[in-house]
């Protein structure tokens, strides 16, 4: 059955299906009526779900295999379910990106998504892929359904009258919008714009840091604050500073600057930065500016001290976006 004839379910319904088959399934699989009966008995809020629709969707995107009228989870489904350790119906960390990949960016809904993203355009000033929300009215029913699905995944968010693609998916959205691969030159442009915003954020952060020290009557220390990223991109932090008065003028505050044009406290943290954070402990800080615009006099900074400790406490949640793979010989 073509994707245009199979509506996308609420993302939580995908987990309901996977959990049901994992927890109650048998090696030979379950009939559709058995699966639907079990899903119906496991309530999720007050939502009335179309379980037949969820089954059809899961089969289309390769989460289910059918043999002799019985359904079993595929390896793809088991990999997706492995991210949901608690077997909750709510999406777990990392599931949204994987669902988007197998359904939209690389899956059977790709052409529909290409039509949808074709209505978006890149704002060169902010680097945000966006469209005015009223465009949805002109979309086909399946495009409207896909738009709602992407919103539920957090891939697309509505900000006032504007729909915006999450920054982590801008490149993938552009690729769909153009219905062709992004050229190296286009990617260079996107990365250059991000680099310029990143540098602007670092300059704002160093202004903020010097002002903080001057307010603490640390005039000498404020003059010694160093923008390390300009001469060492491998340091794992951007700014070397001081907590307060320092008789030896030895740096004891190491700051990694992060910024995002969105109003969400989300950033990319590299393996090198994490390693330095673990080594420096309470001397390592992240300064995060949300809704960042270079022309703003001074953004509202979120200051995170010892982020590795904050990660262990659960305040910072890490989503795996890529992996280093070692091939054993």
N, C-alpha and C positions, 0 to 999 in steps of 0.2 A: 504494500500500500504506500503511495507517495506521501512525503512529509506534509504536504499541503492539506491532506485529508486526516491527519492525526494531530489533534490539539495537544499542546504541551500542558502537563499537569502542574500543580503547585510543587515546588522542589521538595517540600516535606513529604509529599505523597510518594516520591521516589524512594526515600528512606523507609517509609512504611512498608512498601513492597519488598525492598531488599531485606529488611529486618524480619518480615514475616516468613519469607522463603528460607532465610538463614536459620531462624530459630525453630521453625515448625516443619521445614521441608524434609524430604526423605531422598535417598540417593536416586531413586527412579523419577523424582520430580512430583509435582502436584498438578492436578487438573485446574483449569481456570476457575471452575466453580468453587473448588476448595480454597484456592488462593483468595478469591473475592470474599468468600465467607469469613475467612480468618482476618482479612483486612477490615472487614465491616465490624467485626467484634472488637477490634482494637481502635478505640476512639482517639481522636486527636482534636481537642478543643470542640468547637461547635460546628466545625466545617463539614459540609456534605460533599463527599468526594465521588468522582466518577471512576470507580475502580477498573471497569472495562477499558476506559480511556488510558489509564495509567499502565495497564498491561500492554495495550497496543503500542504505546509510546516506548516502553522499556524494550519490547521486542525489536522495534524499529531502530533504536539507537545501540543495539547490541548488548543490552544488559541481561536479556533472557534468551535462552535457547529452548526451542520446542521440539519434542519428539513424541510421536504417538499421542498427541493431545495433552502432554504433560510438560510443565515448565520447570526449568532449573536455572540457577544463576550461572552466568558466564564468568570467566576469569576477570573480564573487565569490571563486572559488577562486584566481584569479591575484592578487587583492588579499591574500588570506590567505598565499599562497606568497611574496609580495613581502616579508613580514616575516621570512622564513626565508632570509636572504641566502646562507648556506652550503649550502642544500639538505640540511640535516641532518634525520634522522628525529626527533631530540629537538625538543621545542617551543622555539621562539625567543621572544624578548621580545615581548610584545604579542599573541602568537597565542592564548593561553589565553582572554583576555577576548573576543577576536573570535569564537572557536569557541563560547564560552558564549552570546554574543549571537545568533549565527545558528542555533544548535541549540536553545537552552533558553529564553532570555529573550524572544526574538522569533520563534522558529522552531517547527517542527512538534512538538517535545517540550514545548511550553509548558504544556499542560494536565496532562501527567504530572508536570512539575516543580511545578505549582501544588498537586497532591495531595501531593507529597513535602514541599514547604515548608510545607504546611498543618500538618504535625506539629511545626514549629519554633515557638518563641515568643521574644519580645524580652525580654531581661533589662534592665529599666530602669536598674539600678545600673551596669551595664557597657556598655550599648548593643550587646551582642552578641546576634545571632540564633542560637539554639542549641536542641538537642534531645538527649535521652539516647539513646546509641547503640543500646540494645536495641530502639528503635522500628523499626529496619530489618527485624527478624524479621517484623513484621506487614505489611510492604510487599509489594506485588505483585512478581513477578520483574522486570518492566520498571522499576519504581521502584528496586529494588535495583541494577539495572544502571545506571540514571541516577545513583544515589548514588555508585557506584564511579567513574563517569565524571567527576562533579564533584570527587571527591577527587583523581583523577589530574590534573585541571586546576588544582588548588589553590584552587578556589572554596569548597569545604567541606573543613575539616580536623578530624581527630579528636584531641581533647585529653583523654586519660584515658577516662572513660566518657561524654564529651560530644562531640557533633558541633557545630561552630561554622562559621557562614558568614563568610568573609573580610570584613573591615570595608569594603573597597572595593565589595562587592556586597550590603551590608545592605539598602539601599533597594530594589534590584531584587528581593531575596529577599522583603522585606515585601510588595512589590507582587504577587508571585506568591502568597504565603501568603494574602493577603486576597482574591485573585481579583478585584481591582478596583484602579483607580488610587489612589495615596496622595494623600490630601487635603492642601491647603496647611497645615492645622492639624497633621496628623500629621507632615509633613515638618518643620515648625517645631519640634515636640517633639524629633525626632531631632537636629536641628541644635543646639537649645538644650542638650541633654544633652552633645553633643560640645564645645560652647563652654565649658560648665562644667568639663569634664575638662581642656580645653586651658588654661583660666585656672588651675586647680589645679596643673597641671604647670609653668606659668610661675612660680607662687609657690614651688614646690619648687626650681626652677632658680635663682631669685634667692637663696634660702637657701643652696643649694649654693655659689653663686658667692661670696657674702659670706664663707662659712666658708673657702673656698679662699684668699681674700685674707688673711683674718685669720691663717690658718696660715702664710702667707708674710710675716707681720708687716707687712701693709699695712692697718692699721686705718683710716686716713683714706680710702683708696681703697675699702675695703669699705663704708663709710658712704655713698659717693657713687654706688654702683651704681644704675642707673636702669631701671625697668620701662617702657620706651618704648612698648610696645603699649597701655598705658592711655591715652596721649594722642595717638599717631600710628600708625594701623593701616596706613599706606602706607610706613612706613620700610623694610620688607623684612627686619626683624629685630625681636626682642622685647625684648632686654636690651642696654644699653650698659654695658661694664665695662672692666677693665684687665687686661693680662697680668701686671703686677707693679707695682713702685714707679713712681710717675709724679709728677715734681716739678711739672708744669704741670696735673696732674689732667685731662689731655685723654684722652678715651676712646680706647682702641686695641684693644678686643676687642668685637665685635658678634655677639650670640648669637641665633640663631633656635631656639626651643624646639619640639620635636616629641615627641609621645607616642602610644602605641598600647596598647590593652588586650591585644594579642596578644604572644607571646614572640618575634616575628620583627622584625628590624630593617628595617622598611618604613615609609615616610612619604610624604605628599603635599608636593611642592615647587612653589610657584607660579612663574610667569614673573617676577613682580616680585622674589621672593626670589632667584631665580637671577641676575637682573641685578645685584642688590646684591652677591651673592657674587662675581661676576666683577669688580665695581668695587673691592671691598674686599680681595680676594685672601686673604692669610694672616691678615688681621685679622678675617675672618668665620668663625664657628664654628656648627655645629649640635650642640645638646645633645638627644640622643634617649633617651627613657625607654621601654623595652619592658615589657610586662606591668604597665602603670601602673594603680595604684589610688590615688585621692586620699588614702585614710586610711593609706597606707604612709608611715612617717616620712621616708625618703629613698630614692628609687629608685636602681637601679644605672644610672648615665648612660653612654651611649656618646657620646664627644666626637669630633667630626669637624671638623678644621681645614681651611680652604680647600677646601670641597666641590667647587668647579668643577675644581680641580686633581685631586682624587680621582676625579671623573667622567672626566676625560681619561685618567687612568691605568688606568681600568677597575674600580676598587674600588667605585664607585657605578654602578649600572645604572639607567637611566631608561626607564620604560615610558610611551609616549604614551597619555594617557587622554582628552584633548580637544584640539581645534585651533581656533585663531583663523583665520577664513576671510575673505579680502578679495575682494570681487566687483569685477572689473575692468569699468569702464564703457566 
